[in-house]
C-alpha cells in the first residue's frame, strides 16, 4: 500500500483524458464519415466495438499509475 503521494496518478489521469479525447476525435473524423451512410443497425456493432476497444490497454495503465510497473 502506498504511504506517500505519487506523481503518476495526476499525470496518468491527464494522460488518459488526453488519449481518450484524441481517440474520440480520430473516430469522429476518420471513421464516422465512412460509415455515416450505413443503416443504424449496421453502425451499432461498429461503435460498440470501438467503445470497448479503448478499455483493453486500460488495465496495464492503471497498474502503472498505482505501482509504477507495467505488469
PDB file of N, H, CA, C and O in Angstrom:
ATOM      1  N   UNK A   1       0.835  -1.184   0.000  1.00  0.00           N
ATOM      2  CA  UNK A   1       0.000   0.000   0.000  1.00  0.00           C
ATOM      3  C   UNK A   1       0.881   1.250   0.000  1.00  0.00           C
ATOM      4  O   UNK A   1       1.913   1.306   0.668  1.00  0.00           O
ATOM      5  N   UNK A   2       0.456   2.215  -0.745  1.00  0.00           N
ATOM      6  H   UNK A   2      -0.382   2.169  -1.287  1.00  0.00           H
ATOM      7  CA  UNK A   2       1.205   3.462  -0.916  1.00  0.00           C
ATOM      8  C   UNK A   2       1.009   4.352   0.306  1.00  0.00           C
ATOM      9  O   UNK A   2      -0.119   4.535   0.762  1.00  0.00           O
ATOM     10  N   UNK A   3       2.102   4.911   0.845  1.00  0.00           N
ATOM     11  H   UNK A   3       3.019   4.762   0.474  1.00  0.00           H
ATOM     12  CA  UNK A   3       2.019   5.803   2.003  1.00  0.00           C
ATOM     13  C   UNK A   3       2.265   7.253   1.632  1.00  0.00           C
ATOM     14  O   UNK A   3       1.872   8.161   2.365  1.00  0.00           O
ATOM     15  N   UNK A   4       2.920   7.477   0.488  1.00  0.00           N
ATOM     16  H   UNK A   4       3.240   6.739  -0.107  1.00  0.00           H
ATOM     17  CA  UNK A   4       3.219   8.839   0.046  1.00  0.00           C
ATOM     18  C   UNK A   4       2.486   9.124  -1.253  1.00  0.00           C
ATOM     19  O   UNK A   4       2.231   8.213  -2.040  1.00  0.00           O
ATOM     20  N   UNK A   5       2.144  10.400  -1.481  1.00  0.00           N
ATOM     21  H   UNK A   5       2.351  11.140  -0.842  1.00  0.00           H
ATOM     22  CA  UNK A   5       1.521  10.739  -2.770  1.00  0.00           C
ATOM     23  C   UNK A   5       2.496  10.472  -3.914  1.00  0.00           C
ATOM     24  O   UNK A   5       3.712  10.555  -3.739  1.00  0.00           O
ATOM     25  N   UNK A   6       1.962  10.160  -5.061  1.00  0.00           N
ATOM     26  H   UNK A   6       0.975  10.093  -5.203  1.00  0.00           H
ATOM     27  CA  UNK A   6       2.795   9.884  -6.218  1.00  0.00           C
ATOM     28  C   UNK A   6       2.368  10.770  -7.376  1.00  0.00           C
ATOM     29  O   UNK A   6       1.193  11.113  -7.500  1.00  0.00           O
ATOM     30  N   UNK A   7       3.302  11.135  -8.210  1.00  0.00           N
ATOM     31  H   UNK A   7       4.258  10.856  -8.109  1.00  0.00           H
ATOM     32  CA  UNK A   7       3.022  12.000  -9.363  1.00  0.00           C
ATOM     33  C   UNK A   7       2.320  11.240 -10.472  1.00  0.00           C
ATOM     34  O   UNK A   7       1.719  11.853 -11.354  1.00  0.00           O
ATOM     35  N   UNK A   8       2.384   9.903 -10.441  1.00  0.00           N
ATOM     36  H   UNK A   8       2.872   9.405  -9.724  1.00  0.00           H
ATOM     37  CA  UNK A   8       1.835   9.107 -11.537  1.00  0.00           C
ATOM     38  C   UNK A   8       0.319   9.210 -11.642  1.00  0.00           C
ATOM     39  O   UNK A   8      -0.221   9.137 -12.746  1.00  0.00           O
ATOM     40  N   UNK A   9      -0.373   9.376 -10.536  1.00  0.00           N
ATOM     41  H   UNK A   9       0.066   9.435  -9.640  1.00  0.00           H
ATOM     42  CA  UNK A   9      -1.834   9.395 -10.588  1.00  0.00           C
ATOM     43  C   UNK A   9      -2.354  10.642 -11.303  1.00  0.00           C
ATOM     44  O   UNK A   9      -3.129  10.492 -12.248  1.00  0.00           O
ATOM     45  N   UNK A  10      -1.979  11.861 -10.913  1.00  0.00           N
ATOM     46  H   UNK A  10      -1.350  11.983 -10.145  1.00  0.00           H
ATOM     47  CA  UNK A  10      -2.490  13.019 -11.667  1.00  0.00           C
ATOM     48  C   UNK A  10      -2.003  13.051 -13.118  1.00  0.00           C
ATOM     49  O   UNK A  10      -2.753  13.427 -14.019  1.00  0.00           O
ATOM     50  N   UNK A  11      -0.749  12.657 -13.342  1.00  0.00           N
ATOM     51  H   UNK A  11      -0.139  12.352 -12.610  1.00  0.00           H
ATOM     52  CA  UNK A  11      -0.227  12.618 -14.712  1.00  0.00           C
ATOM     53  C   UNK A  11      -0.956  11.544 -15.518  1.00  0.00           C
ATOM     54  O   UNK A  11      -1.265  11.757 -16.691  1.00  0.00           O
ATOM     55  N   UNK A  12      -1.228  10.411 -14.910  1.00  0.00           N
ATOM     56  H   UNK A  12      -0.976  10.238 -13.958  1.00  0.00           H
ATOM     57  CA  UNK A  12      -1.946   9.341 -15.581  1.00  0.00           C
ATOM     58  C   UNK A  12      -3.371   9.730 -15.933  1.00  0.00           C
ATOM     59  O   UNK A  12      -3.853   9.405 -17.018  1.00  0.00           O
ATOM     60  N   UNK A  13      -4.049  10.423 -15.028  1.00  0.00           N
ATOM     61  H   UNK A  13      -3.657  10.688 -14.146  1.00  0.00           H
ATOM     62  CA  UNK A  13      -5.418  10.859 -15.308  1.00  0.00           C
ATOM     63  C   UNK A  13      -5.424  11.874 -16.440  1.00  0.00           C
ATOM     64  O   UNK A  13      -6.260  11.787 -17.340  1.00  0.00           O
ATOM     65  N   UNK A  14      -4.518  12.822 -16.412  1.00  0.00           N
ATOM     66  H   UNK A  14      -3.839  12.892 -15.682  1.00  0.00           H
ATOM     67  CA  UNK A  14      -4.431  13.795 -17.510  1.00  0.00           C
ATOM     68  C   UNK A  14      -4.105  13.098 -18.830  1.00  0.00           C
ATOM     69  O   UNK A  14      -4.684  13.417 -19.868  1.00  0.00           O
ATOM     70  N   UNK A  15      -3.185  12.157 -18.783  1.00  0.00           N
ATOM     71  H   UNK A  15      -2.714  11.898 -17.939  1.00  0.00           H
ATOM     72  CA  UNK A  15      -2.841  11.399 -19.989  1.00  0.00           C
ATOM     73  C   UNK A  15      -4.017  10.603 -20.515  1.00  0.00           C
ATOM     74  O   UNK A  15      -4.232  10.528 -21.725  1.00  0.00           O
ATOM     75  N   UNK A  16      -4.777  10.010 -19.612  1.00  0.00           N
ATOM     76  H   UNK A  16      -4.602  10.071 -18.630  1.00  0.00           H
ATOM     77  CA  UNK A  16      -5.950   9.245 -20.015  1.00  0.00           C
ATOM     78  C   UNK A  16      -7.002  10.140 -20.665  1.00  0.00           C
ATOM     79  O   UNK A  16      -7.589   9.771 -21.683  1.00  0.00           O
ATOM     80  N   UNK A  17      -7.241  11.309 -20.084  1.00  0.00           N
ATOM     81  H   UNK A  17      -6.764  11.608 -19.257  1.00  0.00           H
ATOM     82  CA  UNK A  17      -8.216  12.247 -20.651  1.00  0.00           C
ATOM     83  C   UNK A  17      -7.775  12.698 -22.041  1.00  0.00           C
ATOM     84  O   UNK A  17      -8.583  12.749 -22.969  1.00  0.00           O
ATOM     85  N   UNK A  18      -6.493  13.025 -22.181  1.00  0.00           N
ATOM     86  H   UNK A  18      -5.837  12.983 -21.427  1.00  0.00           H
ATOM     87  CA  UNK A  18      -5.974  13.452 -23.489  1.00  0.00           C
ATOM     88  C   UNK A  18      -6.066  12.317 -24.501  1.00  0.00           C
ATOM     89  O   UNK A  18      -6.505  12.524 -25.632  1.00  0.00           O
ATOM     90  N   UNK A  19      -5.653  11.121 -24.099  1.00  0.00           N
ATOM     91  H   UNK A  19      -5.295  10.953 -23.180  1.00  0.00           H
ATOM     92  CA  UNK A  19      -5.682   9.982 -25.020  1.00  0.00           C
ATOM     93  C   UNK A  19      -7.112   9.644 -25.454  1.00  0.00           C
ATOM     94  O   UNK A  19      -7.350   9.363 -26.628  1.00  0.00           O
ATOM     95  N   UNK A  20      -8.054   9.670 -24.524  1.00  0.00           N
ATOM     96  H   UNK A  20      -7.860   9.898 -23.570  1.00  0.00           H
ATOM     97  CA  UNK A  20      -9.442   9.376 -24.888  1.00  0.00           C
ATOM     98  C   UNK A  20     -10.024  10.463 -25.783  1.00  0.00           C
ATOM     99  O   UNK A  20     -10.813  10.174 -26.682  1.00  0.00           O
ATOM    100  N   UNK A  21      -9.637  11.704 -25.539  1.00  0.00           N
ATOM    101  H   UNK A  21      -8.996  11.938 -24.809  1.00  0.00           H
ATOM    102  CA  UNK A  21     -10.079  12.789 -26.408  1.00  0.00           C
ATOM    103  C   UNK A  21      -9.553  12.623 -27.822  1.00  0.00           C
ATOM    104  O   UNK A  21     -10.291  12.799 -28.791  1.00  0.00           O
ATOM    105  N   UNK A  22      -8.274  12.285 -27.939  1.00  0.00           N
ATOM    106  H   UNK A  22      -7.674  12.143 -27.152  1.00  0.00           H
ATOM    107  CA  UNK A  22      -7.686  12.066 -29.259  1.00  0.00           C
ATOM    108  C   UNK A  22      -8.307  10.854 -29.948  1.00  0.00           C
ATOM    109  O   UNK A  22      -8.541  10.876 -31.157  1.00  0.00           O
ATOM    110  N   UNK A  23      -8.574   9.803 -29.185  1.00  0.00           N
ATOM    111  H   UNK A  23      -8.384   9.785 -28.203  1.00  0.00           H
ATOM    112  CA  UNK A  23      -9.219   8.619 -29.740  1.00  0.00           C
ATOM    113  C   UNK A  23     -10.611   8.972 -30.262  1.00  0.00           C
ATOM    114  O   UNK A  23     -10.982   8.577 -31.367  1.00  0.00           O
ATOM    115  N   UNK A  24     -11.371   9.707 -29.473  1.00  0.00           N
ATOM    116  H   UNK A  24     -11.070  10.027 -28.575  1.00  0.00           H
ATOM    117  CA  UNK A  24     -12.708  10.113 -29.888  1.00  0.00           C
ATOM    118  C   UNK A  24     -12.685  10.998 -31.121  1.00  0.00           C
ATOM    119  O   UNK A  24     -13.505  10.833 -32.024  1.00  0.00           O
ATOM    120  N   UNK A  25     -11.748  11.936 -31.163  1.00  0.00           N
ATOM    121  H   UNK A  25     -11.082  12.070 -30.430  1.00  0.00           H
ATOM    122  CA  UNK A  25     -11.622  12.801 -32.340  1.00  0.00           C
ATOM    123  C   UNK A  25     -11.226  12.005 -33.574  1.00  0.00           C
ATOM    124  O   UNK A  25     -11.729  12.253 -34.669  1.00  0.00           O
ATOM    125  N   UNK A  26     -10.331  11.057 -33.396  1.00  0.00           N
ATOM    126  H   UNK A  26      -9.922  10.855 -32.506  1.00  0.00           H
ATOM    127  CA  UNK A  26      -9.907  10.232 -34.532  1.00  0.00           C
ATOM    128  C   UNK A  26     -11.076   9.425 -35.073  1.00  0.00           C
ATOM    129  O   UNK A  26     -11.268   9.339 -36.285  1.00  0.00           O
ATOM    130  N   UNK A  27     -11.852   8.838 -34.180  1.00  0.00           N
ATOM    131  H   UNK A  27     -11.695   8.908 -33.195  1.00  0.00           H
ATOM    132  CA  UNK A  27     -13.008   8.051 -34.615  1.00  0.00           C
ATOM    133  C   UNK A  27     -14.018   8.959 -35.309  1.00  0.00           C
ATOM    134  O   UNK A  27     -14.555   8.610 -36.360  1.00  0.00           O
ATOM    135  N   UNK A  28     -14.276  10.128 -34.715  1.00  0.00           N
ATOM    136  H   UNK A  28     -13.840  10.412 -33.861  1.00  0.00           H
ATOM    137  CA  UNK A  28     -15.272  11.036 -35.277  1.00  0.00           C
ATOM    138  C   UNK A  28     -14.840  11.587 -36.634  1.00  0.00           C
ATOM    139  O   UNK A  28     -15.675  11.769 -37.520  1.00  0.00           O
ATOM    140  N   UNK A  29     -13.564  11.850 -36.802  1.00  0.00           N
ATOM    141  H   UNK A  29     -12.886  11.702 -36.082  1.00  0.00           H
ATOM    142  CA  UNK A  29     -13.091  12.462 -38.046  1.00  0.00           C
ATOM    143  C   UNK A  29     -12.752  11.455 -39.140  1.00  0.00           C
ATOM    144  O   UNK A  29     -12.940  11.741 -40.323  1.00  0.00           O
ATOM    145  N   UNK A  30     -12.260  10.292 -38.761  1.00  0.00           N
ATOM    146  H   UNK A  30     -12.108  10.060 -37.800  1.00  0.00           H
ATOM    147  CA  UNK A  30     -11.800   9.335 -39.758  1.00  0.00           C
ATOM    148  C   UNK A  30     -12.829   8.260 -40.090  1.00  0.00           C
ATOM    149  O   UNK A  30     -13.025   7.923 -41.258  1.00  0.00           O
ATOM    150  N   UNK A  31     -13.477   7.728 -39.077  1.00  0.00           N
ATOM    151  H   UNK A  31     -13.317   8.001 -38.128  1.00  0.00           H
ATOM    152  CA  UNK A  31     -14.357   6.591 -39.308  1.00  0.00           C
ATOM    153  C   UNK A  31     -15.815   6.986 -39.505  1.00  0.00           C
ATOM    154  O   UNK A  31     -16.506   6.395 -40.336  1.00  0.00           O
ATOM    155  N   UNK A  32     -16.288   7.965 -38.763  1.00  0.00           N
ATOM    156  H   UNK A  32     -15.727   8.445 -38.089  1.00  0.00           H
ATOM    157  CA  UNK A  32     -17.702   8.329 -38.833  1.00  0.00           C
ATOM    158  C   UNK A  32     -18.149   8.714 -40.248  1.00  0.00           C
ATOM    159  O   UNK A  32     -19.209   8.260 -40.678  1.00  0.00           O
ATOM    160  N   UNK A  33     -17.393   9.527 -40.986  1.00  0.00           N
ATOM    161  H   UNK A  33     -16.532   9.896 -40.636  1.00  0.00           H
ATOM    162  CA  UNK A  33     -17.855   9.847 -42.350  1.00  0.00           C
ATOM    163  C   UNK A  33     -17.928   8.611 -43.259  1.00  0.00           C
ATOM    164  O   UNK A  33     -18.754   8.552 -44.169  1.00  0.00           O
ATOM    165  N   UNK A  34     -17.071   7.641 -43.006  1.00  0.00           N
ATOM    166  H   UNK A  34     -16.400   7.689 -42.266  1.00  0.00           H
ATOM    167  CA  UNK A  34     -17.028   6.440 -43.824  1.00  0.00           C
ATOM    168  C   UNK A  34     -18.267   5.569 -43.622  1.00  0.00           C
ATOM    169  O   UNK A  34     -18.759   4.966 -44.576  1.00  0.00           O
ATOM    170  N   UNK A  35     -18.785   5.495 -42.373  1.00  0.00           N
ATOM    171  H   UNK A  35     -18.385   5.985 -41.598  1.00  0.00           H
ATOM    172  CA  UNK A  35     -19.927   4.624 -42.110  1.00  0.00           C
ATOM    173  C   UNK A  35     -21.226   5.403 -41.930  1.00  0.00           C
ATOM    174  O   UNK A  35     -22.246   4.810 -41.578  1.00  0.00           O
ATOM    175  N   UNK A  36     -21.217   6.693 -42.158  1.00  0.00           N
ATOM    176  H   UNK A  36     -20.389   7.175 -42.444  1.00  0.00           H
ATOM    177  CA  UNK A  36     -22.414   7.517 -41.933  1.00  0.00           C
ATOM    178  C   UNK A  36     -23.593   7.079 -42.792  1.00  0.00           C
ATOM    179  O   UNK A  36     -24.742   7.224 -42.373  1.00  0.00           O
ATOM    180  N   UNK A  37     -23.340   6.556 -43.968  1.00  0.00           N
ATOM    181  H   UNK A  37     -22.408   6.439 -44.309  1.00  0.00           H
ATOM    182  CA  UNK A  37     -24.416   6.143 -44.849  1.00  0.00           C
ATOM    183  C   UNK A  37     -24.976   4.763 -44.556  1.00  0.00           C
ATOM    184  O   UNK A  37     -25.971   4.357 -45.156  1.00  0.00           O
ATOM    185  N   UNK A  38     -24.352   4.044 -43.644  1.00  0.00           N
ATOM    186  H   UNK A  38     -23.543   4.374 -43.156  1.00  0.00           H
ATOM    187  CA  UNK A  38     -24.817   2.706 -43.293  1.00  0.00           C
ATOM    188  C   UNK A  38     -26.119   2.797 -42.495  1.00  0.00           C
ATOM    189  O   UNK A  38     -26.382   3.818 -41.859  1.00  0.00           O
ATOM    190  N   UNK A  39     -26.924   1.756 -42.522  1.00  0.00           N
ATOM    191  H   UNK A  39     -26.710   0.927 -43.039  1.00  0.00           H
ATOM    192  CA  UNK A  39     -28.107   1.715 -41.645  1.00  0.00           C
ATOM    193  C   UNK A  39     -27.672   1.695 -40.172  1.00  0.00           C
ATOM    194  O   UNK A  39     -26.579   1.239 -39.839  1.00  0.00           O
ATOM    195  N   UNK A  40     -28.535   2.189 -39.321  1.00  0.00           N
ATOM    196  H   UNK A  40     -29.423   2.559 -39.592  1.00  0.00           H
ATOM    197  CA  UNK A  40     -28.207   2.286 -37.893  1.00  0.00           C
ATOM    198  C   UNK A  40     -27.859   0.928 -37.285  1.00  0.00           C
ATOM    199  O   UNK A  40     -26.976   0.842 -36.432  1.00  0.00           O
ATOM    200  N   UNK A  41     -28.541  -0.123 -37.713  1.00  0.00           N
ATOM    201  H   UNK A  41     -29.259  -0.052 -38.406  1.00  0.00           H
ATOM    202  CA  UNK A  41     -28.254  -1.441 -37.152  1.00  0.00           C
ATOM    203  C   UNK A  41     -26.891  -1.975 -37.594  1.00  0.00           C
ATOM    204  O   UNK A  41     -26.335  -2.856 -36.938  1.00  0.00           O
ATOM    205  N   UNK A  42     -26.358  -1.470 -38.668  1.00  0.00           N
ATOM    206  H   UNK A  42     -26.809  -0.754 -39.201  1.00  0.00           H
ATOM    207  CA  UNK A  42     -25.012  -1.852 -39.094  1.00  0.00           C
ATOM    208  C   UNK A  42     -23.963  -0.999 -38.383  1.00  0.00           C
ATOM    209  O   UNK A  42     -22.855  -1.469 -38.122  1.00  0.00           O
ATOM    210  N   UNK A  43     -24.303   0.239 -38.073  1.00  0.00           N
ATOM    211  H   UNK A  43     -25.202   0.620 -38.285  1.00  0.00           H
ATOM    212  CA  UNK A  43     -23.374   1.126 -37.376  1.00  0.00           C
ATOM    213  C   UNK A  43     -23.212   0.734 -35.905  1.00  0.00           C
ATOM    214  O   UNK A  43     -22.128   0.865 -35.336  1.00  0.00           O
ATOM    215  N   UNK A  44     -24.285   0.257 -35.302  1.00  0.00           N
ATOM    216  H   UNK A  44     -25.165   0.151 -35.764  1.00  0.00           H
ATOM    217  CA  UNK A  44     -24.274  -0.038 -33.869  1.00  0.00           C
ATOM    218  C   UNK A  44     -23.162  -0.999 -33.449  1.00  0.00           C
ATOM    219  O   UNK A  44     -22.462  -0.706 -32.479  1.00  0.00           O
ATOM    220  N   UNK A  45     -22.963  -2.132 -34.130  1.00  0.00           N
ATOM    221  H   UNK A  45     -23.532  -2.370 -34.918  1.00  0.00           H
ATOM    222  CA  UNK A  45     -21.874  -3.023 -33.693  1.00  0.00           C
ATOM    223  C   UNK A  45     -20.490  -2.387 -33.856  1.00  0.00           C
ATOM    224  O   UNK A  45     -19.591  -2.642 -33.055  1.00  0.00           O
ATOM    225  N   UNK A  46     -20.322  -1.565 -34.884  1.00  0.00           N
ATOM    226  H   UNK A  46     -21.052  -1.357 -35.535  1.00  0.00           H
ATOM    227  CA  UNK A  46     -19.025  -0.903 -35.082  1.00  0.00           C
ATOM    228  C   UNK A  46     -18.729   0.021 -33.907  1.00  0.00           C
ATOM    229  O   UNK A  46     -17.636  -0.019 -33.341  1.00  0.00           O
ATOM    230  N   UNK A  47     -19.697   0.848 -33.541  1.00  0.00           N
ATOM    231  H   UNK A  47     -20.584   0.880 -34.000  1.00  0.00           H
ATOM    232  CA  UNK A  47     -19.489   1.770 -32.428  1.00  0.00           C
ATOM    233  C   UNK A  47     -19.412   1.041 -31.095  1.00  0.00           C
ATOM    234  O   UNK A  47     -18.728   1.504 -30.183  1.00  0.00           O
ATOM    235  N   UNK A  48     -20.087  -0.071 -30.965  1.00  0.00           N
ATOM    236  H   UNK A  48     -20.642  -0.448 -31.706  1.00  0.00           H
ATOM    237  CA  UNK A  48     -19.990  -0.881 -29.751  1.00  0.00           C
ATOM    238  C   UNK A  48     -18.568  -1.419 -29.587  1.00  0.00           C
ATOM    239  O   UNK A  48     -17.989  -1.337 -28.504  1.00  0.00           O
ATOM    240  N   UNK A  49     -18.018  -1.962 -30.654  1.00  0.00           N
ATOM    241  H   UNK A  49     -18.489  -2.029 -31.534  1.00  0.00           H
ATOM    242  CA  UNK A  49     -16.642  -2.482 -30.606  1.00  0.00           C
ATOM    243  C   UNK A  49     -15.658  -1.347 -30.328  1.00  0.00           C
ATOM    244  O   UNK A  49     -14.756  -1.498 -29.504  1.00  0.00           O
ATOM    245  N   UNK A  50     -15.825  -0.217 -31.006  1.00  0.00           N
ATOM    246  H   UNK A  50     -16.558  -0.095 -31.675  1.00  0.00           H
ATOM    247  CA  UNK A  50     -14.917   0.912 -30.786  1.00  0.00           C
ATOM    248  C   UNK A  50     -15.048   1.481 -29.378  1.00  0.00           C
ATOM    249  O   UNK A  50     -14.082   2.015 -28.833  1.00  0.00           O
ATOM    250  N   UNK A  51     -16.225   1.372 -28.791  1.00  0.00           N
ATOM    251  H   UNK A  51     -17.010   0.939 -29.234  1.00  0.00           H
ATOM    252  CA  UNK A  51     -16.415   1.826 -27.423  1.00  0.00           C
ATOM    253  C   UNK A  51     -15.767   0.918 -26.398  1.00  0.00           C
ATOM    254  O   UNK A  51     -15.483   1.341 -25.278  1.00  0.00           O
ATOM    255  N   UNK A  52     -15.532  -0.326 -26.774  1.00  0.00           N
ATOM    256  H   UNK A  52     -15.762  -0.670 -27.684  1.00  0.00           H
ATOM    257  CA  UNK A  52     -14.909  -1.286 -25.859  1.00  0.00           C
ATOM    258  C   UNK A  52     -13.400  -1.372 -26.074  1.00  0.00           C
ATOM    259  O   UNK A  52     -12.662  -1.670 -25.135  1.00  0.00           O
ATOM    260  N   UNK A  53     -12.935  -1.118 -27.288  1.00  0.00           N
ATOM    261  H   UNK A  53     -13.535  -0.876 -28.051  1.00  0.00           H
ATOM    262  CA  UNK A  53     -11.520  -1.284 -27.628  1.00  0.00           C
ATOM    263  C   UNK A  53     -10.604  -0.436 -26.741  1.00  0.00           C
ATOM    264  O   UNK A  53      -9.522  -0.890 -26.369  1.00  0.00           O
ATOM    265  N   UNK A  54     -11.015   0.774 -26.400  1.00  0.00           N
ATOM    266  H   UNK A  54     -11.894   1.143 -26.703  1.00  0.00           H
ATOM    267  CA  UNK A  54     -10.134   1.637 -25.621  1.00  0.00           C
ATOM    268  C   UNK A  54      -9.916   1.112 -24.208  1.00  0.00           C
ATOM    269  O   UNK A  54      -8.965   1.514 -23.539  1.00  0.00           O
ATOM    270  N   UNK A  55     -10.793   0.216 -23.747  1.00  0.00           N
ATOM    271  H   UNK A  55     -11.566  -0.110 -24.292  1.00  0.00           H
ATOM    272  CA  UNK A  55     -10.668  -0.328 -22.395  1.00  0.00           C
ATOM    273  C   UNK A  55      -9.539  -1.358 -22.312  1.00  0.00           C
ATOM    274  O   UNK A  55      -8.972  -1.559 -21.238  1.00  0.00           O
ATOM    275  N   UNK A  56      -9.207  -2.010 -23.426  1.00  0.00           N
ATOM    276  H   UNK A  56      -9.668  -1.846 -24.298  1.00  0.00           H
ATOM    277  CA  UNK A  56      -8.237  -3.102 -23.404  1.00  0.00           C
ATOM    278  C   UNK A  56      -6.884  -2.724 -22.796  1.00  0.00           C
ATOM    279  O   UNK A  56      -6.385  -3.477 -21.959  1.00  0.00           O
ATOM    280  N   UNK A  57      -6.261  -1.597 -23.171  1.00  0.00           N
ATOM    281  H   UNK A  57      -6.667  -0.985 -23.850  1.00  0.00           H
ATOM    282  CA  UNK A  57      -4.972  -1.265 -22.553  1.00  0.00           C
ATOM    283  C   UNK A  57      -5.104  -0.579 -21.190  1.00  0.00           C
ATOM    284  O   UNK A  57      -4.096  -0.261 -20.560  1.00  0.00           O
ATOM    285  N   UNK A  58      -6.326  -0.352 -20.736  1.00  0.00           N
ATOM    286  H   UNK A  58      -7.145  -0.610 -21.248  1.00  0.00           H
ATOM    287  CA  UNK A  58      -6.536   0.417 -19.507  1.00  0.00           C
ATOM    288  C   UNK A  58      -6.012  -0.297 -18.263  1.00  0.00           C
ATOM    289  O   UNK A  58      -5.512   0.360 -17.350  1.00  0.00           O
ATOM    290  N   UNK A  59      -6.113  -1.620 -18.207  1.00  0.00           N
ATOM    291  H   UNK A  59      -6.519  -2.153 -18.950  1.00  0.00           H
ATOM    292  CA  UNK A  59      -5.670  -2.356 -17.016  1.00  0.00           C
ATOM    293  C   UNK A  59      -4.195  -2.118 -16.719  1.00  0.00           C
ATOM    294  O   UNK A  59      -3.829  -1.798 -15.588  1.00  0.00           O
ATOM    295  N   UNK A  60      -3.355  -2.271 -17.727  1.00  0.00           N
ATOM    296  H   UNK A  60      -3.653  -2.531 -18.646  1.00  0.00           H
ATOM    297  CA  UNK A  60      -1.915  -2.064 -17.516  1.00  0.00           C
ATOM    298  C   UNK A  60      -1.609  -0.608 -17.170  1.00  0.00           C
ATOM    299  O   UNK A  60      -0.713  -0.324 -16.375  1.00  0.00           O
ATOM    300  N   UNK A  61      -2.354   0.300 -17.767  1.00  0.00           N
ATOM    301  H   UNK A  61      -3.083   0.070 -18.413  1.00  0.00           H
ATOM    302  CA  UNK A  61      -2.155   1.724 -17.477  1.00  0.00           C
ATOM    303  C   UNK A  61      -2.507   2.025 -16.019  1.00  0.00           C
ATOM    304  O   UNK A  61      -1.778   2.759 -15.351  1.00  0.00           O
ATOM    305  N   UNK A  62      -3.604   1.474 -15.521  1.00  0.00           N
ATOM    306  H   UNK A  62      -4.196   0.878 -16.064  1.00  0.00           H
ATOM    307  CA  UNK A  62      -3.984   1.694 -14.127  1.00  0.00           C
ATOM    308  C   UNK A  62      -2.994   1.039 -13.170  1.00  0.00           C
ATOM    309  O   UNK A  62      -2.718   1.579 -12.099  1.00  0.00           O
ATOM    310  N   UNK A  63      -2.460  -0.117 -13.545  1.00  0.00           N
ATOM    311  H   UNK A  63      -2.685  -0.556 -14.415  1.00  0.00           H
ATOM    312  CA  UNK A  63      -1.430  -0.752 -12.720  1.00  0.00           C
ATOM    313  C   UNK A  63      -0.209   0.151 -12.649  1.00  0.00           C
ATOM    314  O   UNK A  63       0.379   0.311 -11.579  1.00  0.00           O
ATOM    315  N   UNK A  64       0.181   0.748 -13.782  1.00  0.00           N
ATOM    316  H   UNK A  64      -0.297   0.618 -14.650  1.00  0.00           H
ATOM    317  CA  UNK A  64       1.322   1.663 -13.778  1.00  0.00           C
ATOM    318  C   UNK A  64       1.042   2.860 -12.884  1.00  0.00           C
ATOM    319  O   UNK A  64       1.916   3.272 -12.122  1.00  0.00           O
ATOM    320  N   UNK A  65      -0.146   3.422 -12.960  1.00  0.00           N
ATOM    321  H   UNK A  65      -0.856   3.087 -13.580  1.00  0.00           H
ATOM    322  CA  UNK A  65      -0.476   4.580 -12.128  1.00  0.00           C
ATOM    323  C   UNK A  65      -0.356   4.255 -10.642  1.00  0.00           C
ATOM    324  O   UNK A  65       0.070   5.096  -9.851  1.00  0.00           O
ATOM    325  N   UNK A  66      -0.726   3.055 -10.272  1.00  0.00           N
ATOM    326  H   UNK A  66      -1.072   2.372 -10.915  1.00  0.00           H
ATOM    327  CA  UNK A  66      -0.720   2.688  -8.860  1.00  0.00           C
ATOM    328  C   UNK A  66       0.647   2.204  -8.363  1.00  0.00           C
ATOM    329  O   UNK A  66       1.050   2.533  -7.248  1.00  0.00           O
ATOM    330  N   UNK A  67       1.363   1.423  -9.187  1.00  0.00           N
ATOM    331  H   UNK A  67       1.036   1.155 -10.093  1.00  0.00           H
ATOM    332  CA  UNK A  67       2.586   0.793  -8.702  1.00  0.00           C
ATOM    333  C   UNK A  67       3.867   1.305  -9.357  1.00  0.00           C
ATOM    334  O   UNK A  67       4.946   1.187  -8.775  1.00  0.00           O
ATOM    335  N   UNK A  68       3.762   1.868 -10.552  1.00  0.00           N
ATOM    336  H   UNK A  68       2.886   1.963 -11.025  1.00  0.00           H
ATOM    337  CA  UNK A  68       4.960   2.294 -11.273  1.00  0.00           C
ATOM    338  C   UNK A  68       5.513   1.219 -12.184  1.00  0.00           C
ATOM    339  O   UNK A  68       6.516   1.437 -12.863  1.00  0.00           O
ATOM    340  N   UNK A  69       4.866   0.047 -12.208  1.00  0.00           N
ATOM    341  H   UNK A  69       4.051  -0.131 -11.656  1.00  0.00           H
ATOM    342  CA  UNK A  69       5.269  -1.042 -13.095  1.00  0.00           C
ATOM    343  C   UNK A  69       4.176  -1.274 -14.114  1.00  0.00           C
ATOM    344  O   UNK A  69       3.012  -0.978 -13.843  1.00  0.00           O
ATOM    345  N   UNK A  70       4.519  -1.795 -15.279  1.00  0.00           N
ATOM    346  H   UNK A  70       5.464  -2.036 -15.498  1.00  0.00           H
ATOM    347  CA  UNK A  70       3.538  -2.010 -16.345  1.00  0.00           C
ATOM    348  C   UNK A  70       2.859  -3.371 -16.268  1.00  0.00           C
ATOM    349  O   UNK A  70       1.917  -3.625 -17.019  1.00  0.00           O
ATOM    350  N   UNK A  71       3.300  -4.228 -15.405  1.00  0.00           N
ATOM    351  H   UNK A  71       4.066  -4.021 -14.795  1.00  0.00           H
ATOM    352  CA  UNK A  71       2.700  -5.567 -15.350  1.00  0.00           C
ATOM    353  C   UNK A  71       2.289  -5.973 -13.977  1.00  0.00           C
ATOM    354  O   UNK A  71       1.771  -7.073 -13.788  1.00  0.00           O
TER     355      UNK A  71
END
